[in-house]
Amino acid sequence: MPMMNLLVAFNGSDGSVAALRYAASLADRLGAHVTAMLAHTSHEVIDRRSRWIPKEARTLLKAANSDILREIEERFETERKALGLAGDLTLKEVTGRVDTLLSEAARHYDMLIVGNHADTDDEHVTLHPDRIALMSGRPVIVVPAGHDGGAALTHSALAWDGGRAAARALSDSLRLLEEGGRVSVLTVGPRTSWPIEDLMTHLSRHGVDPLLEEWPTSHPVAATLLEWCHRYRPSLLVLGAYEHSKFREDLLGGVTSEVLARIDIPVLLSH
């Protein structure tokens, strides 16, 4: 099924700029439509409705909140013009819990494209791609800040352990894998007992040229994937997110978190 309807989250960060550019490039390749969304909370560190806050201070707080959103809108407008999409791309603004809003919105699109999480983002607009992938039920492409390679899908990598999340990621990314035509299947340590040859045949029947790369259990999964991607520079890494519980990953650290924190190429997450 072709991907015709893409949603990109834009919060003014360098990561969201990279995501917008990536979405525009991908839409151009696929003939798809892009919708941009600015999701922000109404949370304020100081409750300016309190009777203890002077009127002048309330005015300053309101202006500060408005200035943040205005700067984001101005940066979006600059990028939109630079991409030549002045008449074809608008920015929807929604208010609430950012991750929840984007998760709910993503269910009405083929895919959500976001920038990587950055601790420097303003708290009103910060987002967590891994949480959104977990909640939304839709594939999420995470584009790291500074990525300027566009959406050239010449060579993709698929992290595979035979589990449910990996299978979902494969299904969600298949249209993109077909576009590139070359896929490295990366397996680290144990995988399900089903013959890997069936996966290679499946990819071949979708017009994909698959190559299997295997490492023993002694290799750490995240570090091995990161090192391989750094060496061979695929255009996309496809990853099943949180095969174990997110609580366990947050508590002990995990493949999803470590990969997203360190990788410098786009990652497609599915759960």
Residue pairs with C-beta under 8 A, 6 or more apart in sequence:
1 175
2 30
2 31
2 32
2 175
3 30
3 32
3 110
3 111
3 175
3 176
4 30
4 31
4 32
4 33
4 110
5 32
5 33
5 35
5 109
5 110
6 23
6 26
6 27
6 32
6 33
6 34
6 35
6 109
6 110
6 111
6 112
6 113
7 34
7 35
7 36
7 37
7 105
7 106
7 108
7 109
7 111
7 112
7 113
8 16
8 19
8 20
8 23
8 34
8 35
8 36
8 37
8 112
8 113
8 114
9 16
9 19
9 36
9 37
9 38
9 39
9 102
9 112
9 113
9 114
9 115
9 127
10 16
10 17
10 19
10 20
10 36
10 37
10 38
10 72
10 76
10 91
11 38
11 39
11 40
11 72
11 115
11 121
11 122
11 125
11 126
11 127
12 71
12 72
12 75
12 76
12 125
13 115
13 118
13 120
13 121
13 125
13 145
14 115
14 118
14 145
14 146
15 114
15 115
15 116
15 117
15 118
15 143
15 144
15 145
16 114
16 115
17 75
17 79
17 115
17 145
18 115
18 143
18 144
18 145
18 146
18 147
18 148
19 113
19 114
19 115
19 141
19 143
20 36
20 76
20 79
20 83
21 79
21 83
21 148
21 150
22 113
22 141
22 143
22 147
22 150
22 151
22 266
23 34
23 36
23 113
24 34
24 83
24 85
24 89
25 150
25 151
25 152
26 32
26 113
26 151
27 33
27 34
29 151
29 153
29 179
30 175
30 179
32 110
34 85
34 88
34 89
35 89
35 90
35 92
35 109
36 76
36 89
36 90
36 91
36 92
37 91
37 92
37 93
37 94
37 101
37 102
37 105
38 69
38 72
38 73
38 76
38 91
38 92
38 93
38 94
38 125
39 94
39 95
39 96
39 98
39 101
39 102
39 105
39 125
39 127
40 69
40 93
40 94
40 95
40 98
40 124
40 125
41 95
41 96
41 97
41 98
41 123
41 124
41 125
42 95
42 96
43 123
43 124
44 61
44 65
46 53
46 61
47 53
48 57
48 58
48 61
48 62
49 58
53 61
65 124
68 122
68 124
68 125
69 93
72 125
73 91
76 91
80 86
80 89
83 89
94 101
94 105
95 101
98 125
98 126
98 127
99 127
99 128
99 131
99 132
99 135
100 135
102 112
102 114
102 127
102 132
102 136
103 131
103 132
103 135
103 136
104 136
105 112
106 112
106 132
106 136
106 137
106 138
106 140
107 136
107 137
107 138
109 138
110 138
110 139
111 138
111 139
111 140
111 141
111 172
112 132
112 136
112 138
112 139
112 140
112 141
113 140
113 141
113 143
114 127
114 129
114 132
114 140
114 141
114 142
114 143
115 142
115 143
115 144
115 145
116 129
116 142
116 143
116 144
116 145
116 260
117 126
117 127
117 128
117 129
117 130
117 260
118 126
118 145
121 127
129 140
129 142
129 260
129 269
130 241
130 242
130 246
130 256
130 257
130 260
130 269
131 246
132 140
133 139
133 140
133 241
133 242
133 269
133 270
133 271
134 241
134 242
134 246
134 271
137 271
138 172
139 169
139 172
139 173
139 268
139 269
139 270
140 268
140 269
140 270
141 236
141 266
141 267
141 268
141 269
142 260
142 266
142 267
142 268
142 269
143 266
144 263
144 264
144 265
144 266
146 264
147 264
147 265
147 266
149 235
149 265
151 235
151 266
152 235
153 176
153 177
153 179
153 180
153 235
153 236
154 180
154 182
154 235
155 180
155 182
155 183
155 184
155 232
155 233
155 234
155 235
156 173
156 176
156 177
156 180
156 182
156 183
156 184
156 234
156 235
156 236
156 237
156 238
157 183
157 184
157 185
157 186
157 225
157 228
157 229
157 232
157 234
157 236
157 237
157 238
158 166
158 169
158 170
158 173
158 177
158 183
158 184
158 185
158 186
158 238
159 166
159 169
159 186
159 187
159 188
159 225
159 237
159 238
159 239
159 240
159 255
160 166
160 170
160 185
160 186
160 187
160 191
160 196
160 199
161 187
161 188
161 189
161 190
161 191
161 192
161 240
161 243
162 191
162 192
162 193
162 194
162 196
162 199
163 191
163 192
163 240
163 243
164 240
164 243
165 240
165 241
165 242
165 243
165 270
165 271
166 240
166 243
167 240
168 240
168 270
168 271
169 238
169 239
169 240
169 241
169 268
169 269
169 270
170 177
170 238
171 270
172 268
172 270
173 236
173 238
173 268
173 270
174 206
176 236
176 268
177 183
177 203
177 206
177 208
177 238
178 206
178 207
178 208
180 208
180 235
180 236
181 207
181 208
181 209
182 208
182 209
182 211
183 203
183 208
183 209
183 210
183 211
184 210
184 211
184 212
184 213
184 228
184 232
184 234
185 196
185 199
185 200
185 203
185 210
185 211
185 212
185 213
186 213
186 224
186 225
186 228
187 196
187 212
187 213
187 214
187 215
188 214
188 215
188 217
188 219
188 220
188 221
188 224
188 225
189 215
189 216
189 217
189 219
189 221
190 217
196 212
199 210
200 210
200 212
203 210
204 210
213 228
215 224
221 255
222 254
222 255
222 258
222 259
222 262
223 258
225 237
225 239
225 255
225 259
226 258
226 259
226 262
226 263
229 237
229 263
229 265
230 264
233 265
234 265
235 265
235 266
236 265
236 266
236 267
236 268
237 259
237 263
237 265
237 266
237 267
237 268
238 267
238 268
238 270
239 255
239 256
239 259
239 267
239 268
239 269
239 270
240 269
240 270
240 271
241 256
241 269
241 270
241 271
242 249
242 254
242 256
242 271
244 254
248 254
249 255
249 256
249 257
250 257
256 269
259 267
260 267
260 269
